[in-house]
Amino acid sequence: MAHVRLFRHYIHLPYVILGLIDLLVLMCAFALAVFFRYFGDLSFFEDNLAFVLPSAVVFALFNLLVMISLGVHQSRIEDGMSGMMLRTIMALIVGIPLCGFGYLVASDWLWYLGASSVLTTGTVFGVFLLGAVRSVFFAVVGKDRFKRKVLVLGAGVRARQILEDLRTPFNRKGFILTGFVAIPDEPVEVSQEHILDIPTSIHHFILKHPVNEIVVAVDDRRKGLPMEDLLECKMEGVKIVDGATFYERESRKVALEMVTRGWLVFSDGFTVSSVFGVGKRSLDLLASSLLLLAGAPLMLLTVIAIKIEDGLKSPVLYSQERIGLNGKSFSVHKFRSMITDAEKDGAVWATKNDARVTRVGAFIRKVRIDELPQIFNVLNGTMAFVGPRPERPVFVDQLTKKIPFYSKRHRVKPGLTGWAQLCFAYADNEEDSREKLRYDLYYIKNQSLLLDLLVIIQTVEVVLFKKGSQ
């Protein structure tokens, strides 16, 4: 199995395993640093290991948390081993003051975190040990070890979408595509090179060519499915999964062209409990309060910069009507990044290299400082910390008429950051909004405190590496 599902969110299994290995390696690196700094005798060290362990665990957890926030494990795909290790070094450097803070909070049982020499030595050991262990891990695992062999039943429009959207190296992390089985009377949209010639039945085919999963991606099920054949396959231990569910799991977005109201009704997800509501609001208040404290100096400098560029009488903030929870409008606050009469001719989409953006505005947009006043929207409850991006009424009216299920994104509070903002670049047209809706629906369908935490810590990567900013 190539994915595990934690709190309704799909996580790729190899990265879960690699994360656990990294945790153990970091604990060993810290223990080695303590051994050489304070002990030097193995038997004496073993007798006192219980006193070292809490500090080692906290050291490893803090550093792993920073690595997740910087996208270290996923960077193996895009940046290779060297890029992964560069991000690891950055994460471990950031982790040093965090561990020092841990010592200040609990100095009575995290004694060894208080020694700067141990932290720096443990960090150096961690870099070398992580590099060595990861090299062995990727050599042993190989690129296909954790992948499932998948056969797709259907060769029409839905099957073609699976082929086109999930065949890139970035997306196809969890499976190997065996091929497509065409259904009688269904137009073939998949190229012949991917069509399997099965003279007998799918059951007989998988007995000779084992697969782990059959994806049902038929355009019109009313024309009939080989149910007896699929049942025989299931009796052999092959998992049968709907095409839309498969697409959601592999891409972590919802396929708008595949889903129907019936699928949304009967599929897993869209469940919110009162406990989750209280937990989410608590997380909103905690995260926004910490961000306000950390961002206050930047906000002050932004005010000064805007005044210097546009004059003392120029407005620093601007408020704009947006659509929030259950379609109700509210005012969102941002630092002004455009000229004062930017929309004298009416609302238009923001574009790349927009001439209306000021010099200060271009910078604060790039590093997302312009969004910081939305902290007050989170504190007053009109927004959440994590959720879909709030949109303007005029654009909502247009997009609701053109994009199916667009209004469903208003079933949750809009967010300061969100799953779509992490996974897709800035939306400045209808097609981009359609693509971001796929991610928004995934978030709404699978929302949990764990997913919110993942979004929050990975937003650090967006800010540091300017991913998706415009």
Secondary structure, 3 states (H helix, E strand, C coil): CCEEEECCEEEEHHHHHHHHHHHHHHHHHHHHHHHHHHHCCHHHHHHCHHHHHHHHHHHHHHHHHHHHHCCCCCHHHHHHHHHHHHHHHHHHHHHHHHHHHHHHHCCCCCHHHHCHHHHHHHHHHHHHHHHHHHHHHHHHHCCCCCCEEEEEECCCHHHHHHHHHHCCCCCCCCEEEEEEECCCCCCCCCCHHHECCCCCCHHHHHHHCCCCEEEECCCCHHHCCCHHHHHHHHHCCCEEEEHHHHHHHHHCCCCCCCCCHHHHHHCCCCCCCHHHHHHHHHHHHHHHHHHHHHHHHHHHHHHHHHHHHHCCCCCCEEEEEEECHHHCEEEEEEECCECCCCCCCCCCCCCCCCCCECHHHHHHHHCCHHHHHHHHHHHCCCCEEECCCCECHHHHHHHHHHCCCHHHHHHCCCEEECHHHHHCCCCCCHHHHHHHHHHHHHHHHHCCHHHHHHHHHHHHHHHHHCCCCC
